[in-house]
């Protein structure tokens, strides 16, 4: 069974080059989320110079992910893969890119927060969500690496869905913590959006796994 390509990967075919870009796109997205975690750690330590450095890294890596997504799109429109696969592969790449976008959105928001505005228990909850998202992106990469093994890919996708479910539960805990005490409107709005953006990272990673699942189903025969 061939999933990402209906022809064998021989030499430097367009399909093989595009597949390598898809893997690099996932690796770059993982690094975006990792740098978000590093930025959050800097905020916890109230090291605002380090925070700015990590935010710049997030933005730079997100631009790199954007460029890779555009290159994948160009490859697909220039003839890589048969028509039956093109739209699904493009949708997968776009969902991965949205995962990186969500991480950058969260990173930007950290600029407006001070360490003492964050409830004591909140950072551990949010960083746990970030790590779940990192794990999901790593699992997406593992899925692509094993794309010809249908049962293995299905098992990996199931793990990603479990991660997203656990992330949702953590978001609920974070909102309960946030709204459990009176806070000034500014902090409340910023922290609420931060919880939303961080939750969105895992949501987008799950969306990418759904796109991958459709690719697998299309080629299961």
HUURLIN-V84712 format. One record per helix or strand of 2 or more residues. SS is the DSSP state (a for helix, b for strand). FROM is the first residue (numbers start at 1). TO is the last residue. If there is no record, write none. Layout:
SS;FROM;TO + SS;FROM;TO
//
This chain:
a;14;44 + a;48;77 + a;83;110 + a;115;117 + a;122;145 + a;150;179 + a;185;218
//
